[in-house]
Amino acid sequence: MGRSSNSFSTWVGSPHTIGGRNSSPEERLFVAVLSQAVHDVFSGHVDKLNRQQAKDFLTQNTWHFKMVCELAGRDPDYVVRKMKKRIQ
């Protein structure tokens, strides 16, 4: 099985992790969830409804978003700030 590059770190930067440790498979899974949401926001082939839902997920700082960020080892406030800046 090959490795794929994860674009989430490209969008929000990798230095803003919590704990500075090696990532577990679970962390990588939740980073992939965040990465997919970022992909959905900026991809032209994603329909308007899904793009808007991804944008809302990444910018509204909901409980679910905070939980995904925590499980991904990322700072949710930083991610929201970076995504709002990128989206504008």
N, C-alpha and C positions, 0 to 999 in steps of 0.2 A: 504494500500500500504506500503510495507516494505522499509527500507532504505538500500542503498547499500554503500559499502565502496568505496571511491574514491582513486585510486592509484596514481593520479597525484601528490598529496602532498608527497607521499612516494618517488617519483623520484626526485622532485626538491625542496622539503621542503615547509612547510607552512608559516614560519615566514616572507617570502619575499612578503607579500601582500602590496598593496598600500592603505593607509588610516587606517588600523587596525580596521575595523568596522565589524559588523555582515554582512554576505553575503545575498544579495537579491536572489530571484529565478532566475533572469537574470544572476547574477554572477555565481551561481551554474551551470546554463546551459553552460556558456562559459568555466568554469572549466571542465565540462564534455567533451566539445569539445577537450580541451587540453589533458585530460586524455585518450580519445579515440585515439588520435594521438600517444601518448606514448605507449599505448597498441599495436597499429598497428606496431610500430617500433620493439618492443621486443617480439612479438608473433610469434611462429613458424608456426601457421596455416594461417597466412596472406600471400597472394601471394606476390611475389617479387616486382611487380609494385606498389602495394598499400603501401608496407613497405617503398619503396624508396620515394614515394610521401610524406608519413608521416615524414620520416627523413628529407627531404628537407624543409617541412613546419616548423619543429621544429628547424632547424639550420640555415636557410638563413635570418632570421630577416626581412622578407618582410613587406610591409604595412599591408597586411591582418593579418599576424601573430601578429604584434604590436597591431592592433585593437582588435583581440581576447584576447590577454593578458590584454589589458586595460579594456575590458569589464569583464574579469575574475578577475580583481583586482590584477594582477600579474605584476611584473617587467619583460618586455620582454628581456632585456639584461641579466639579471640573469638566466632566463629560458634557453636562447640560450647557455650560458656558461655551465650550468649544463648538458644540453642535449648533447653537443659536448663532454664533459668529459665522460659521461656515455656511449655514443655510441662507443668511441674509445677503 
